Amino acid sequence: RRIVVLPYFLFTGILPERVRQQTEGWAAAHPDIEVRSAEVIGPEPELLDLVMERYREAVKGDLRMNCDSCVYRIALPGFEDKVGQPQQPHFHPDDDGHDHDGHHHGHHHHGGHAHAH
């Protein structure tokens, strides 16, 4: 009867905006269901513990980032040719590289992205 969609992102931008637009489209096609869009997660206090945990790992040299399984660092089946190559951003066919405010989207992989490699 009720669905709440939470974009699993820390910041606003073109991808969370796309989630909101898709949510609105689905809601329009299902008027019998109450659909609400939540804001992005944002800088919640609960994230502080995780940030400090990552900081301590970095200081100790015990990093456990998703980069450890990145196709640009280790040979994964079908992607062996990418090891050591410059990293390429994901391709989003309808992403012009800018968010709705006109700022560059900047899709870099430094541990801050919600989805894994």
Secondary structure as UniProt FT lines:
FT   STRAND          2..5
FT   HELIX           14..29
FT   TURN            31..32
FT   STRAND          34..37
FT   TURN            45..46
FT   HELIX           47..60
FT   HELIX           66..69
FT   TURN            71..73
FT   TURN            77..78
FT   HELIX           80..82
FT   TURN            83..84
FT   TURN            93..94
FT   TURN            100..101
//
